[in-house]
Amino acid sequence: MVCLTQKAALAEFVERQRKRGASIGFVPTMGALHQGHLSLVDRSALECDCTIVSIFVNPTQFNQVEDLVLYPRPLEADMALLSASACDALFLPAVPEIYPGGAVVRPQWDFGGLDKGLEGQFRPGHFDGVAQVVKILLECVQPDVLYLGQKDFQQYAVVRKMVELEQLPVDVRVCPIIREPDGLAMSSRNVRLGAEAREKAKALSQTLFALREQIKRGSSPLQDLLDPARAALEASPGIALEYLEAVDAETLEPVQEWNQTLTILLCVAAWLGGVRLIDNVLVSTTA
């Protein structure tokens, strides 16, 4: 694995790959890597000839300065994980390399409402920052395939729309959530959970799994299932629920009932022990 810190060096690396006819897969990350990230690297290595991973903690997508400051940055551990993986190159830029002169003016995109609900309600401007930095990184890497994780499904939907609007020549693929043995979705934020909060956190995935089974078993209106599930989470000490919703996986618009032609995204966000966690599951005839 080679480590590249400048766009010019990355461009030279990419050019060498192109000259040998290699296809390029790209996995953008903010570091604090875990098996979820590595599963994206594995998928890229399976489908592409060359895999590039970036680590860049993007300041424009954080709504709270404290969250940016506290975001874990275990660079040595991350590089060790990537060196032992199928990663061919790590792009590790400093902020000025991505935003020269501190220029962080965000382009204005119409995401067709994909950015308005769910995370958009609680993190205004977040997806503008995400789309901005992903566009910049895509321009640097010039990949054939972009790999994103399902845990940030709304982010995947927004990035896919940005790629469509900008007519970028890249295939955007989403990869399944990797979970801990007790069902908790792997996240860079999990390391900040205390023991009590970590124990309570598994209630999020358990709620989603239970709802999925209830939805697939019967024809009850979704609201009749969601309301008691929300109430149970809200009544649980140590869990501050922000949302528990069922939306159309394509439009991210709320849905009232499920049928076999529709894929539903069940999604949740909550605070536990000062840490904000998100999770989701898909409901379809195959999921």
N, C-alpha and C positions, 0 to 999 in steps of 0.2 A: 504493500500500500504506500502510495506517495501522498505527502501532505503539501497542499498548495494554499498560500495565503493571499495571493494577488490574482486579480482577474486576468492579467496578461499571461501569467504562468499557467493558469487554468485553460486559457484559450489555446496555448501551445500544446497542452496535453490532449485536449479535445481534438485538435487538428491531427495529431499523430494517430489517434484512434480512428478518425474518419479515413485517413489515408490507407489504413489496413482493412477498411470496410467493416469496422465494428459498429454494432448497434449500441446505443448508450441508454442506460436506465439511471434515473436520478431519484434520490431519497433526501428531501430537505428535512432537517431536524433543528431543534434548539438545544441539542445535547441532553445530558442527564439520561443517557441511553439505557434501554432495557430490552427484554426479549421481544417486545412489540415492535420496536424500531428494527431490531435484527431480523425479524420476520419479513419486513419490507426489503431489506438487503438481500435476503435469501430469495425472495420472489423475483427481484430484479436480476440476480445472478442466474436464475433458472431461465428467464425469458430474454435476457440481453447479453451481449458479449462483454460489455464493460459497465461497471456500476460505480457511480459517483455519489458520495454522501456529503451533505453540507452540515456544518454546525454553526449556527448564527442565532444568537439571542436577539430577536428583532425588537427594538424599543418602540416602534410605532404601533404594535398590536397589544400593548399593555395599557389597561385603563387606570391602574394604580401604580404609582412609583414604587411603593413598598413591594408589590408583587414582582416587579422587575428586579429590584435589589435582592430579594430573597430567592429568586429563581436559581436552582442549583446549577453549578458549573464544574462538575468533576472531570476536567478535561483529560487528565492522565488516564483515568479509568475508561473514559469514552474511547480514547485512542487505542487502548489495549483491546477493548471489545471489537473495535473495527478492524484492527490488525489481525485478529483471530477469525474474522469473518470473511465473506466473499467481496468485501469492499476493495475496489481497485485504486480509488483516489478519494481523499478527504479534502474538501474545500473549506478552509477555516479563515474567513475574512474578518478583519476588524470593521467596526462601524463605519469609519471614513471610506473604506473600500466599497461599501455598498451605498452609502449616502455621502458622496464627495462634497466637502464644504458644508456638511450638515444639512443638505437639501433634502427635506422629507415631505415636500408638498405632494399630497396624495392625488392621483388621478381620480376622476369622477366616473364611476361605472354605474349603470343601472342593472342590478342583479335580478330584476324581476321579482323582488320581494323575498328572495332566498336569504337575505341578510337581516330581515326585519324582526322575525319572531325568535323564540327560543333564546339563544345566546345574544342575539341582537338587542333584546329588551334590556339586558343587564350589562352589556359591554358595548356601549355606543362607539362606533368608529372602529371597532376591533377588526371587522372583516375587510374594511378598506386597507388597514395596515397589513393584514395577511396577504391580500391580493397584490398589493404593491410590492412587497418583498418577494413573493413567489414569482411575479413577472420579472423582476430584476434578476433573480437567480436563474430563471429559465433562459433569459437572454445571455447569461454568462455560460451556462452549462450546455445549452442547445441539445437537450436530450431527445430521444425518440419516445421514451415513456417516462411519465411522472408517477411515482408510487406514493399514495397517501393512506393513512389509517382510518378505519371505520369509526374509531372512538370519537374523532373530530369530524363527524359526518357532515355537519353543516358547513364546516370549512371546506371539505371536499366538494360539496355542491357549489359553493361560491367560487372556488378556484376553477372548477370545471366550466362555470359560466364565464369567468374572466377569460379563460383560454378560448372559448367560443367567440366572445366579443372581440378579442384581439386577433383572432384567426391565427393563433400560434400553432405551428406544426408539431404538436405533441399529443400523445395518447395519455389520458388521465385515468389511472386505475386505482380502485379502492381495495384495500386488503382487510381481512377480518380482524376483529379485536382479539388480542392475546390476553388471557386472564390468569390470575393467581389461582391456586388450587381451590380456594373458597369462593371463587367467582368474581372477585374484585378485578375490574379492568386495570391492566397495567398502565401506570402513569408516572411521569417524572415527579409529580407532586406527592405521590404516595409516601416518599421517604420523609416527608414533613409531618406525617400523621403520628401522633402519640399512640401508645398501646390501646387506650380506651377508644379513641376515635377510629383506629384501624379496625378494631373489632366491630364497631357499629357500622363501618363503611360497607360491609358486605350486604347490609340491608338494601342498598341501592340496586345491586344486580339481582338479588333475590326477588325484589318487587317487580323488576322488569321481566324476569323469567316467569314469575307467577302470572302476571298480566298476559304475557304471550300465550300461555296455555289456556287461560280463561277465554281469551278472544277466539282462539282456534277451536275451542270446545262448543261454543254456543253463539247465539245471535243477539245477546244483550246489547243495548246501546253502549257505546264505549264509555260515555260519561258515567253510566251506572257502575262501571268497573273502575274507572279512574278516580272518582270521588272518594270511595273508601280507601283506596290505595294511598291517595294523597293524605287523607286524614290520619292514616296509620303512621306515615313517615313524619308528619307534622307533630304527632303526639309522642314521637320517640325522643327522649332526652338526648341532647347532644347533636341532633340533626336539625339544621335550619334549611328547610326545603325552599328552593327558588322556583322550580317548575317540575312538573311531571306531565308530559303531553303525548298525544298520539297524532302524528302528522303523516301526510302523504310523502313517501320517500322521494318522489320526483319533484314536487312543488314545495314541500315543507309546509303546506297549508293544513290546518286542523281538519281531522276527519271525524265523523260521527259513528260510522259503522264500517266493519270490514267485510269484504267479499273476496272471492278467490282470484279476481282479476287485479286486485290492488295490493301493493306492498306498503305496509305501514312501518313507520319508524317510531318506536316507543323510546322516549328520551327523558333524562332526568338530570337535574343539577342541584347540588346542595352543598352547604358548608358544614364541615366537621372539624372541630378542634382548630379553627382558624384557617383551614385549607378548603379550597373550593374544588369539588370533584364533579365530573360529568360522566355519563354512561349512556348507552343505547343498545337496543336490540331491534332486529328487523322481524316483521311478521309477514309471512307469505306462504304460499303452498309448499315452498321448499325450505323455508327457514323456521 
